[in-house]
Structure formats: structure tokens, C-alpha cells
């Protein structure tokens, strides 16, 4: 589905799949990306880093995010910044959907 100039319910654009993490690219430009994720219960992304800042916005469910070893529990409607070059990991204590917005530019360090 092409979303340009069309409204959409983001949470409906990716369906949960048993024992899986589903991702769907919404925008993919050289300046940044917007990706929708649907995590089934008990799924996770292991600790990793990214060279750019990213915004995580929880659309539904609940997520555990660790940033540089510090745990954060987020629910629907909540957001957090994943700072560039800092290790982070995600866990799904129950199913959740999130929007990841990555801005591809140098971090200002602020």
C-alpha cells in the first residue's frame, strides 16, 4: 500500500505473526527511515547499536527497552529516543507494535 497523501491506521499495516517479529518499511530515504514493527509475545531484538538517533513510539501493547543497560518499560502512546552509538535491546513481555523513526544525520550529542 502506497501511503503518500493517504491516511492510514498505522497499527493495521503490520499483522502479528506467531513467534516472529514483523517489520514493514513506511518510508526509506537517504535522510531517514520510518518502519513499523509487530512483535509477538516473548520475541526480542538482541543488543545492538545504530549510528543514528531513532525515535521509538509504541502503538499498542507493552515493550521493554534497554539503553546502555538501563531498562525502560513503555506502553501504548509512549515514546523514547534511542541515542546514536549506544547499545539497546527490545523485548516483548506481550505483543506490541511500534513505529521506529531513524534520522540519518550526525548526533549533536545534546
Number of C-alpha atoms within 10 A of each C-alpha: 7 7 9 8 6 7 7 10 6 13 17 11 15 17 16 18 13 12 12 14 20 16 19 14 14 18 15 11 9 9 9 15 16 18 16 24 22 27 30 22 21 12 19 19 13 12 15 13 17 14 15 17 22 20 17 20 20 23 20 17 19 23 25 17 23 18 19 16 12 8 13 12 14 18 17 15 12 15 16 15 14 24 20 21 14 16 16 21 18 20 21 21 17 14 20 24 29 28 22 23 20 22 19 16 13 10 13 7 7 4
